[in-house]
Amino acid sequence: MDPPTSSGRDDLEMEMQPIVPRGPIDPDGRKITRSNDGNMKMPSRSNRGRNLPRPMATAVAHGQSIMAMVDSDAKKKKMLLVFLCILMAALVGMVAVKGDAVDIEKVVEEGEIEVAHHDDTATGDAESKSSSSSSSAAAVHTVDLDGYLPKSMVNASDYVLPGTENAPPLSAAKGRPYYPIINHFQNRNPIGSYAKKWGYFDLEDPDPKWKGKMRPQPDFGAVPNRDVKLTDFPDGAWQKDKEYMTRFLEEAKKLVNRTIEAVYGEWGVGIPQDGSVELTDEFMVNREAFYKWPKPSDQSLDGMTRRFIHHIMTGDSFKLVLGGHSAAAGHGAGFNASYVHQAGLVLEPVFAHLGVEFRSYNFAQGGMGTFQQALAGMDLRGKDADMLIWDSSMTEKSPPLTNFFFRQGLLAGNRAPFLYSGGGANPAAFEAIGASVGGYGELGYSPITTSEEQAKTLPWAARYNKCESGASALCTAQEYDGKCWVEREDFTPEAKQQELVGGQAKWHPGPKKHRTRGRALALSVLFMLQHALDKWEELGTESGYPVAEQYWHVTDFYNSIKEKVPTVEGCYSDDAWKIGQSRRGLRENNQIYGRRLDLEGFWPSRLCNIPMHGRSLWGPRVNPMESSLLSILKPNAYGDVDPNIHDNPDYMKGPDYFPPDRAAPWSTPPEPEVNPWEIAGSRRLQDKAHASNGEQANSGNFLSDTEKGALPSAEEVAKARGTVNATALRILAEDPDAIVPGLGLEVLWGLPGVCDGTTHGWCDKSTTTDCLYSGAQDNRGMICFNPLSGWVVFDVKEVKHGFIGARMESWHKSGDLTKGWNEVNNGGKGNYAKEGLERHLLQKEKQERDAMYLEEMSHRIEEDMLLEDPSTARRLGGGQSCGASGDYIFEFAINGKIVASWDKDAFCSHYTRTGYNLDLIKFMDDEKMTGDFELAMRMSPTHSNKQGTMCITHLYWG
């Protein structure tokens, strides 16, 4: 059925709509203002009401004057009463008819929210209770979304690794597709209990011509940073339609304020629009103490205002990015429970209604810091970061480390992100060059828990947050309540699920602390967004829409900041802090083309001022396949970058069940408890008892004996694809020293699935995982080779400042990479000629090696996290050695010329130790060498112990 037309919303009906006040309000209907420092300023205590009757509280929440109600004459009251009766009867009929037009979200991609089952909470009549508490009824407007929905799904990256075109859904090679945000009309539920109590995003196109249709837009992708000109907006574009912009900004401001109130409401100090809260003195004092926004400087706030207006006007994405250690990663709480994702949970539906795709990214890695990522610039963390958080104080004590982290965030990405302070990070120095910086503060007030029975009377989110001194054991007992599994009807994990998410430690906060910190982070973003919407409205009122380019174009803004980064002090330098320390200090005059490469000693401090690049197999990382080392590996003679690509490696494995996970009762509040992401999104909740929406993805994936015997060789597969290079094959067979990609390397990928740092990823969802709700994404993959593997060859593009380096691990024992081989590349055939049962045996052995490595990797991360304990002295080493399997010769070549041949001692001397478990090797350090380079490395087959193994985890260049 068609949605209501604009003519059906007459002036009187509009007047009857509840008006959500701008910002926090005082009991007498006035706004609570904010001083220059951003803190709330309350009116005089003598003017505050005490235990206001509900009708008056309702009027306050709607912004009405209480005196206006008192002064109303009896005649007007009677007329209004008659009108309300007629209106209510009409609305009941309209809701009954229009109810079916409210779309139920078919694909729960944006948020994947369900109703969680709570044993101790009755939710059946929650909506009726909430509804009955409302003192007034508002007209319900539905929107026919058919014309606004995206027609197809997209992927975060279009990159496809050759040979993985047929990878299964939700594998690392395939990625996770999603429906994009393309307009302001998202799925919503205006008749649900949350909408009735708190309101909803009540926007519909005011122009009947465009109702139910996408308005025309410029080609934003045709210009850098989507900075189109005003003249590029076509006729009909919403950005230049005054009536549309007026309605949109009105609803956008209500949306932001409603979400702020919802966060306040989680702790019992929010003001819903239905007036159901009594605004007592105690309530207002607690509300004022709940959160004090650390308002950024005018300059930083102006920068964020520009960014917000730009992203909303152009439909750009907004990305909140965190790097840090295990506590920030959510160990002990759960990945989705980590504070950056707890902020994202609230913010994502807000931005969706504004036409902006929001993502929070958690790239923290247990047992490590941020330097191993920052050396790759923003290639591993995403080049489109809008906000950047450093949280690694336990593992990175050196001030230049945080400085380097923020520098690369500004230099190496497409944008110049807002830099968050806190947790030991102080990016204030970057404000001098125009960057936006600031903190997010912390929540103050929380109701006190005194007993288990009393806790049940508190707001859901506040229970066991703070306990009185005599009841502290209650909070301690509830600190870690994240569990591992919620039963579902379509899948039963093979592994017995642990009771609680692992990783509990005194330095790992539990879910409640993460939630509290995440809500403070969300509030800081919401208050900045609120400021931006006010400014946008002010500019539009003064000069019309669209507002002038000078207020929202970002290209010059970003570039101006990037150009000035080298002027900021505090990073590494040759006469102060140096990057790392030499293991032995051996000097050697390695040369290529007659030029000295300076491969020993420290890494150059000039890396502070150049945009770095890199690839890795450590995760999580953005767009896992595109940012992997595999993406820059040169294909071998059979056309494969990985000789084992046909043996079902971990990056080709799909999950054992499909998303979404069932909602967890320990992290999802039951109705009618305050749920800020539902209030922000006003989405229709899915019932927990809904029918199965998927099958076990990999069930029954077993070969019969007949099928095993008929397995074709990898050589046959390559010939069928037409990817065999006959010349390269001949070279492999005739010259084992030829610098061409070898056939004996092994890719140890790490966790299977889409481990991209977001809650939208689908990481390690295999039936053998013993805590599927942990969601931990930090993992450590690598590419390994031994003396019979041949050369490992990388294509390193666009080296602009003459630097190439890597993180190497030379201490692994042989993993049977080349089992049964007696010569390099197995005589030029590798394992490609093996077929049938012999091929099946190779695949089985590969699966066993991958499983063993995942277990070893998990133990190594756990051991490294134990060394994060602030009460212990963290050693700089971390178990690195220069080789556990006897002597060897390590060789590397650049553009086909061997540069160095190092024995074990020489290799060790060229390690530069930059931090715990972070020993690095330089392959090039000459500013005058620029362009595209082919970097090859191997263990010499002539002089090396055949059991020796070398692995690479990261490759950096700049």
ABEGO torsion letter per residue (X at the ends): XBBBBAAABBAAAAAABBBBBBEBBBAAGBBBBBBAAGBBBBBBAAABBBGBBAAAAAAAAAGBBAAAAAABBAAAAAAAAAAAAAAAAAAAAAAAAAAAABBBBABBABGGBBBBBBAABBAAAAAAAAAAABABBBBBBBBBAAAABBABBBBABABBBBGAAABBBGBAAAEBBBBBBABABBBBBAABAAAAAAEBBBBBBABAAABGBBBBBBBAAABBGGBBBAAABBBGBAAABAAAAAAAAAAAAAAAAAAAAAAAAAAGABBBAAGABBBBAAAAAAAAAABBBBBBBAAAAAAAAAAAAAAAAAGBBBBBBBBEBAAAAGBGAEAAABAAAAAAAAAAAAAAAAGBBBBBBBABBBGBBAAAAAAAEAAAAEAABABBBBBAAAABABAAAAAAAAAAAAAABABBBBBBBEGGBBAAAAAAAGBBBEBAEBBBBBBBBABAAAAAABBAAABGABBBAAAAAAAAAAABABBABBBBAABBBABBBBABBBGBBAABBBAAAAAAAAAAAAAAAAAAAAAAAAAAAAAAAAAEOBBBAAAABAAAAAAAAAAAAAABBGBBBAABBBBEBBAAGBBBBBBBGGBBAGABEBBBAAAAABBBBBBBABOBBBGAAAABAAAABBBBAAGBABAAAAAGBAAABBBABBOBBBBBAAABBBOABBBAAAAAAGBBBBBAABBBABBBAABGBBBBAAAAAABBBAAAAAAAAGABBAAAAAAAAABAABBBBBAABBBBAEBBEBBAGBAABBBGBBAABABAAAGBABBBBBBBBBAAAEBBBBBBBGBAAGBBBBBBBAABBBAGAABGBABBGGGGAEAAABBEAAAAAAAAAAAAAAAAAAAAAAAAAAAAAAAABAABBBBABGGBBAEABEBBBBBBBBGGBBABBBBAAAAAAABBBAEBGBBBBBABBBAABBEBBBBBBBBBAAABBAABBBBBABBBBX
